[in-house]
Amino acid sequence: MEHDLMRILTGGWVAEATFAAVRLGVADSLAGQRLRPAELALRVGAHAGSLHRLLRLLAGVGLVDVDDDDRYGLTPMGAMLERDRLGPLAALYGEDYFGTAWRGLTHTLRTGERAFDHVFGRPVFAHLANDPDKASVFNTGMAAGAAFFREVPVAHDFSGARTVVDLAGGTGALLAAVLRDHPAARGVLFDLPEVVAAAPPHLERMEVLDRCELVAGDLFESVPRGGDVYLLSRILHDWDDERCARLLATCAAAMDKGAQLLIVERVVSAATYLPLAYDLHMMVMTGGRERTEEEYRVLLEGAGLVPGKLVELPLGMHLLTATR
Ligand SMILES: C[S@@+](CC[C@H](N)C(=O)[O-])C[C@H]1O[C@@H](n2cnc3c(N)ncnc32)[C@H](O)[C@@H]1O
């Protein structure tokens, strides 16, 4: 029992050690090869003795392993921290402002007020809007943590969709995944002005830019009309029920009868650790929350939408369909 408790109490240190390894590029340097600490230190520009101690801890938690020759290599889990996999998500979670915002949790627990706004004096998206470097780490991290996007066109039949509108779609990773599977469809990427402005290189890399219209705006004011399918991925969990009701009403007002809205979220189904950890994270960062299927259904029905089936996606994510 003490052991389990101590694991919890030191969990933040392990996360910090992992973030530091990601900042140094340890996983990318170990990809496909084993290196001694001194060799790795040369490649990543680190102090060999300190790096060796970091590697021992990373071995203890299963991110790397070591052979008899003191050469370290990535385990399959450690390889997931490479740059083209979940490395950018780890880099995002290791941003200073994430940790600082969590320091405000006690304030939230005492007052119900948003931790992030209490600590930084403004909401997180306003914070990002004023800092292109942070915004870039945020957008890249969100896109990297979205391997499940590939499964969305498998889980939902987009064959009749001519226009797919990705609402608050970031730099368009989900929209691109859908359009790549459906060459006849066109896309509309909708987000805040500074986010939409950063999207073209990402859409170009995914070879869908020529089929995309970029629209800047505010979800709570109005969203583009005329879509056959609207995507709302990892958005509702950013907001409290009142704001969700407002933004769903805005979506419903833009949708023609028969149009579909696809909600992509992490649905809370039982007292499992991960959705509940994200629930607290949303409480800290945005004042949002993770919800049960029933809570999503109530929100959708409140906006005059008819909820349909719930489909599981990888990484604990879900797809919930609703029709206007
Ligand atoms: C958590 S990210 C999700 C991005 C993307 N849908 C995904 O799943 O990767 C939230 C997005 O909401 C956008 N956003 C926040 N407030 C908004 C608003 N009022 N109007 C439009 N977009 C907004 C942010 O710029 C950001 O791209």
The ligand as an SDF file (V2000), in Angstrom:
LIG
                    3D

 27 29  0  0  0  0  0  0  0  0999 V2000
   -8.6610   21.3450  -27.9010 C   0  0  0  0  0  0  0  0  0  0  0  0
   -8.4390   22.1490  -29.4510 S   0  0  0  0  0  0  0  0  0  0  0  0
   -9.1890   20.9570  -30.5410 C   0  0  0  0  0  0  0  0  0  0  0  0
   -8.7500   21.0990  -31.9650 C   0  0  0  0  0  0  0  0  0  0  0  0
   -9.2510   19.9990  -32.9040 C   0  0  0  0  0  0  0  0  0  0  0  0
  -10.6900   20.0090  -33.0400 N   0  0  0  0  0  0  0  0  0  0  0  0
   -8.7330   18.6420  -32.4650 C   0  0  0  0  0  0  0  0  0  0  0  0
   -9.5050   17.7730  -32.0650 O   0  0  0  0  0  0  0  0  0  0  0  0
   -7.4970   18.4570  -32.5300 O   0  0  0  0  0  0  0  0  0  0  0  0
   -9.6400   23.4260  -29.2700 C   0  0  0  0  0  0  0  0  0  0  0  0
   -9.7670   24.3440  -30.4680 C   0  0  0  0  0  0  0  0  0  0  0  0
  -10.8470   25.2600  -30.2390 O   0  0  0  0  0  0  0  0  0  0  0  0
  -10.4880   26.4910  -30.8140 C   0  0  0  0  0  0  0  0  0  0  0  0
  -11.3380   27.5410  -30.2240 N   0  0  0  0  0  0  0  0  0  0  0  0
  -11.3450   27.9670  -28.9420 C   0  0  0  0  0  0  0  0  0  0  0  0
  -12.2780   28.9180  -28.7680 N   0  0  0  0  0  0  0  0  0  0  0  0
  -12.8880   29.0970  -29.9700 C   0  0  0  0  0  0  0  0  0  0  0  0
  -13.9360   29.9430  -30.4290 C   0  0  0  0  0  0  0  0  0  0  0  0
  -14.5510   30.7940  -29.6010 N   0  0  0  0  0  0  0  0  0  0  0  0
  -14.3050   29.8680  -31.7260 N   0  0  0  0  0  0  0  0  0  0  0  0
  -13.6780   29.0060  -32.5790 C   0  0  0  0  0  0  0  0  0  0  0  0
  -12.6780   28.1690  -32.1900 N   0  0  0  0  0  0  0  0  0  0  0  0
  -12.2840   28.2160  -30.9050 C   0  0  0  0  0  0  0  0  0  0  0  0
   -9.0220   26.6090  -30.4710 C   0  0  0  0  0  0  0  0  0  0  0  0
   -8.3730   27.5690  -31.2660 O   0  0  0  0  0  0  0  0  0  0  0  0
   -8.5350   25.1830  -30.7200 C   0  0  0  0  0  0  0  0  0  0  0  0
   -8.1050   24.9950  -32.0500 O   0  0  0  0  0  0  0  0  0  0  0  0
  1  2  1  0
  2  3  1  0
  2 10  1  0
  3  4  1  0
  4  5  1  0
  5  6  1  0
  5  7  1  0
  7  8  2  0
  7  9  1  0
 10 11  1  0
 11 12  1  0
 11 26  1  0
 12 13  1  0
 13 14  1  0
 13 24  1  0
 14 15  1  0
 14 23  1  0
 15 16  2  0
 16 17  1  0
 17 18  1  0
 17 23  2  0
 18 19  1  0
 18 20  2  0
 20 21  1  0
 21 22  2  0
 22 23  1  0
 24 25  1  0
 24 26  1  0
 26 27  1  0
M  CHG  2   2   1   9  -1
M  END
$$$$
